[in-house]
Amino acid sequence: MKNILITSKFFGGQLDIEHKQQLIKYFEENGCHLIWNTADHAMSAKDIIKADADHLIDAIVVYSSSDEINREVFEQCRNLKVVSRHGVGIENIDIIAAQKNGVQIKTTAESMGSETVADLTFALMLSLARKVTIIDAQLRKNIWYRPISNDVWGKTLGIIGLGRIGKAVVRRAQGFGMNILVYTPNPDLKYLVENGITLCSKEELLTKADFLTLHCGLNAETRDLIGEKEFALMKPTAYLINTARSGLINQSALIGALKSKHIAGAAIDVFDIEPIIDDALINENLDSVVATSHVGSYTFDLIRQMDFLVATNIVQAV
């Protein structure tokens, strides 16, 4: 039997008992013994190395971007053959160390996650512009509240990063008749021309966008991509949406921009520490913020698809 470490007790359990049982059965039929993290938090490198000392781990299902898959993990877990990421973000995985130690890194990039995340991006955009969450909260207090809000139709959308999710957002924005601006280091020029998208500098995009949405990976170059300087360039009527990675935005700068009304609002689906613990932005309790708990990929169809893709990636590798 191959020992598979699952870094979250929630893996497979978001839908129903039957789905989780089907996953477990799939693993067992393919000679895999599951070792579960029973805690409510992500696993540190120390946690993973201890699990390996107890069980000799052949594979790891990485469920959260907060799981710590660093050099020490790859050097200490000598039987490890594959790390299968539930999602596409691998910034918490030391890729160089994995390659050096002959460990495969798999993701669920083949899933339809880009469409699902793009749906949430637009849901957040509409919630911000039309003050949906604020109105809902007032009505629940029996207060008839009718604030004047903003249109999304025909406005200018700035997109930073034009990969699979960015392009899925483009398709939705086209349906809203939006003027689309893009900043990306590696532009697909043919795609831009065919879709009537304007390629511009980050500074130009920031000054013109009514809505700014981030769809790039997190690395040394993109960390704090949006900070005080960038917020100063944005319109006071502009909204920021982040369904990508928390580290793309300097949180203290974001809080400052919101409190000083340098921007009109922000919608955030990702946080530095998840689940959030005493998060500074949430603690401000600002009406101009819509926050969700990293649910970009949390739909019935996608979770089912991703769960089995994670399992298949492991079975094929071990």
C-alpha positions in Angstrom: 0.0 0.0 0.0 1.1 3.5 -0.8 0.8 6.1 2.0 -0.9 9.3 0.9 -0.9 12.3 3.3 -4.1 14.5 3.0 -3.2 17.9 4.4 -6.9 18.7 5.3 -9.6 16.8 6.9 -12.1 18.6 4.7 -10.8 17.1 1.4 -13.7 15.3 -0.2 -16.1 16.2 2.5 -17.5 19.5 1.2 -20.2 17.9 -0.9 -21.7 14.8 0.9 -20.7 11.6 2.5 -21.2 9.6 -0.6 -18.7 11.7 -2.6 -16.1 11.3 0.1 -16.7 7.6 0.3 -16.3 7.3 -3.5 -12.9 9.2 -3.3 -11.7 6.9 -0.5 -12.8 3.8 -2.4 -10.9 5.1 -5.5 -7.7 5.5 -3.5 -8.1 2.1 -1.8 -8.8 0.3 -5.1 -5.6 1.7 -6.4 -3.5 0.5 -3.5 -3.4 3.8 -1.5 -3.7 4.2 2.3 -4.8 7.6 3.4 -3.3 9.5 6.3 -5.4 12.5 7.3 -4.5 15.8 9.0 -7.2 15.9 11.7 -6.5 19.5 12.7 -8.5 22.5 11.5 -5.4 24.3 10.3 -3.0 23.9 7.4 0.1 21.7 7.9 3.6 23.1 8.6 6.7 21.5 7.2 7.3 20.2 10.7 3.9 18.5 10.8 4.5 16.9 7.4 7.9 15.6 8.3 6.5 14.1 11.5 3.8 12.4 9.5 6.5 11.0 7.2 8.5 9.7 10.2 5.4 7.8 11.3 4.2 6.5 8.0 6.8 6.9 5.2 4.7 9.2 2.9 4.6 8.3 -0.9 2.4 11.3 -1.9 0.9 14.4 -0.5 -2.5 16.0 -1.3 -1.9 19.8 -0.8 -5.2 21.3 0.0 -4.3 24.9 1.0 -1.9 27.6 -0.1 -1.0 27.8 3.7 0.4 24.2 3.7 4.2 24.5 4.0 5.9 22.3 1.3 9.4 23.6 1.6 13.0 22.3 1.0 13.1 20.5 4.3 10.0 18.5 3.3 11.6 17.3 0.1 14.9 16.5 1.8 13.4 14.7 4.8 10.6 12.8 3.1 12.8 10.5 1.0 10.0 8.2 -0.1 7.9 11.1 -1.5 7.1 10.8 -5.2 4.4 13.3 -6.0 2.7 16.4 -4.5 -0.8 16.8 -5.9 -2.2 20.4 -5.4 -5.9 20.9 -5.0 -6.0 24.0 -7.1 -3.4 25.7 -9.3 -1.4 27.9 -6.9 2.0 26.5 -6.1 3.7 29.5 -4.5 3.8 27.5 -1.2 5.7 24.6 -2.8 9.5 24.8 -3.3 9.5 23.7 -7.0 13.3 23.8 -7.3 13.7 21.5 -4.3 11.0 19.2 -5.7 12.9 18.9 -9.0 16.2 18.3 -7.2 14.7 15.5 -5.2 12.8 13.9 -8.1 9.3 14.7 -6.8 6.6 15.4 -9.3 4.3 18.4 -8.8 0.7 18.1 -10.1 -2.1 20.6 -10.1 -5.8 20.7 -11.2 -5.2 23.1 -14.0 -7.0 20.8 -16.4 -10.3 21.4 -14.5 -12.8 24.1 -15.4 -11.8 26.2 -12.4 -11.0 29.2 -14.5 -14.7 29.6 -15.4 -15.8 29.1 -11.8 -13.4 31.7 -10.4 -14.4 34.2 -13.2 -18.0 33.7 -12.1 -17.1 34.7 -8.5 -15.0 37.7 -9.8 -18.1 39.1 -11.5 -20.3 38.3 -8.6 -18.0 40.3 -6.4 -17.8 43.1 -8.9 -21.6 43.4 -9.1 -21.9 43.2 -5.3 -19.5 46.1 -4.9 -21.0 48.3 -7.6 -24.6 47.7 -6.6 -24.0 47.6 -2.8 -25.8 44.3 -2.6 -24.3 43.2 0.7 -24.9 46.6 2.4 -28.6 46.7 1.3 -29.1 43.1 2.3 -27.7 43.8 5.8 -30.0 46.7 6.3 -33.1 44.9 5.1 -32.4 42.1 7.6 -32.6 44.9 10.3 -36.0 46.0 8.9 -34.5 49.1 7.4 -35.7 50.1 4.0 -32.4 51.3 2.5 -32.1 52.4 -1.2 -28.6 53.8 -1.8 -27.6 55.1 -5.2 -25.1 52.7 -6.7 -22.9 52.3 -9.8 -23.3 50.7 -13.1 -21.1 47.9 -14.4 -22.4 47.9 -17.9 -20.1 49.9 -20.3 -17.5 50.7 -17.6 -13.7 50.2 -18.0 -12.3 47.0 -16.6 -8.6 46.7 -15.9 -7.2 43.1 -15.8 -3.8 42.4 -14.5 -2.8 38.9 -15.7 -4.3 37.3 -18.8 -4.1 33.6 -18.3 -7.0 31.1 -18.3 -8.9 33.0 -15.5 -8.2 36.4 -17.0 -9.5 35.3 -20.4 -12.6 33.8 -18.7 -13.2 37.2 -17.1 -12.8 38.9 -20.5 -15.7 36.7 -21.9 -18.0 37.9 -19.1 -16.9 41.5 -19.4 -17.6 41.5 -23.1 -21.2 40.5 -22.3 -21.4 43.6 -20.1 -20.1 45.9 -22.9 -17.1 46.8 -20.9 -14.0 48.6 -22.2 -11.2 46.1 -21.4 -7.6 47.1 -20.5 -4.9 44.6 -19.8 -1.5 44.7 -18.2 0.5 41.5 -18.6 4.2 40.8 -19.0 3.7 38.2 -21.7 0.8 39.4 -23.9 -1.0 37.1 -26.4 -1.1 39.8 -29.1 -3.3 37.8 -31.5 -5.9 37.2 -28.7 -5.8 40.9 -27.7 -6.5 42.1 -31.3 -9.2 39.5 -31.9 -11.0 40.5 -28.7 -10.6 44.3 -29.0 -8.6 44.5 -25.8 -6.2 47.3 -25.1 -2.7 46.4 -23.9 -1.3 49.1 -21.6 1.2 49.8 -18.8 0.2 49.1 -15.3 0.2 52.8 -14.5 -2.2 53.6 -17.4 -4.5 50.8 -16.4 -4.6 52.0 -12.8 -5.5 55.5 -13.8 -8.3 54.5 -16.2 -10.0 51.4 -14.7 -13.4 51.7 -13.0 -12.8 48.1 -11.8 -9.5 46.5 -11.3 -9.2 42.7 -11.0 -6.1 40.6 -10.4 -5.4 37.3 -12.1 -1.7 36.7 -11.8 0.4 34.3 -9.8 2.3 35.3 -6.7 6.1 35.4 -6.8 8.9 37.7 -5.8 8.1 40.0 -8.6 4.3 40.3 -8.0 4.3 40.4 -4.2 2.8 43.8 -3.2 2.0 44.5 -6.8 -0.7 46.9 -5.6 0.6 49.2 -2.8 0.4 52.9 -1.8 1.8 54.1 -5.1 -0.7 52.1 -7.1 -3.7 53.2 -4.9 -2.7 56.8 -5.4 -3.1 56.4 -9.2 -6.5 54.9 -9.0 -9.8 56.8 -9.3 -11.6 57.5 -6.1 -14.6 55.8 -7.7 -12.7 52.6 -8.6 -13.2 49.2 -7.2 -10.5 46.5 -6.6 -11.3 42.7 -6.8 -8.8 40.0 -5.8 -9.7 36.4 -6.2 -6.0 35.4 -7.0 -3.5 35.6 -4.1 -3.5 37.8 -1.0 0.2 38.7 -1.3 -0.5 40.6 -4.6 -1.9 43.5 -2.4 -0.2 45.3 0.4 -2.9 44.9 3.0 -2.0 48.0 5.1 -2.0 50.1 2.0 -5.4 48.7 1.0 -6.8 49.5 4.4 -5.4 53.0 4.2 -6.8 53.5 0.7 -10.3 52.4 1.8 -10.4 54.5 4.9 -9.1 57.6 3.2 -11.5 56.9 0.2 -8.7 56.8 -2.3 -10.7 54.0 -3.8 -14.5 53.3 -3.5 -14.2 49.7 -2.4 -12.6 46.3 -2.6 -13.8 42.7 -2.8 -11.4 40.1 -1.4 -11.6 36.3 -1.5 -8.0 35.4 -0.4 -6.1 36.1 2.8 -2.5 35.7 4.0 -3.6 33.2 6.7 -6.5 30.9 6.0 -8.8 30.3 7.8 -8.5 34.0 8.9 -7.4 34.7 12.4 -7.9 38.3 13.6 -7.5 39.7 10.1 -6.8 43.4 10.0 -9.0 44.1 7.0 -12.0 42.2 8.4 -11.5 43.8 11.8 -12.0 47.3 10.2 -15.6 46.2 9.4 -15.8 48.6 6.4 -19.0 48.9 4.4 -16.8 49.4 1.3 -15.4 45.8 1.6 -17.0 42.6 0.4 -15.2 39.6 1.7 -15.5 35.9 1.0 -13.7 32.9 2.4 -11.6 31.7 -0.5 -14.6 30.2 -2.3 -13.5 31.0 -5.9 -13.5 27.3 -6.8 -16.2 26.2 -4.4 -19.1 24.9 -6.5 -20.5 21.4 -6.6 -19.4 20.7 -10.1 -15.9 22.0 -9.8 -15.2 20.5 -6.3 -16.3 17.0 -7.6 -14.1 17.4 -10.7 -11.0 18.7 -8.8 -11.2 16.1 -6.0 -11.0 13.2 -8.5 -8.4 15.0 -10.6 -6.2 15.3 -7.5 -6.7 11.6 -6.8 -6.0 10.6 -10.4 -2.8 12.6 -10.4 -1.5 10.7 -7.4 -2.6 7.2 -8.6 -0.8 7.8 -11.9 2.4 8.9 -10.2 2.8 6.4 -7.4 
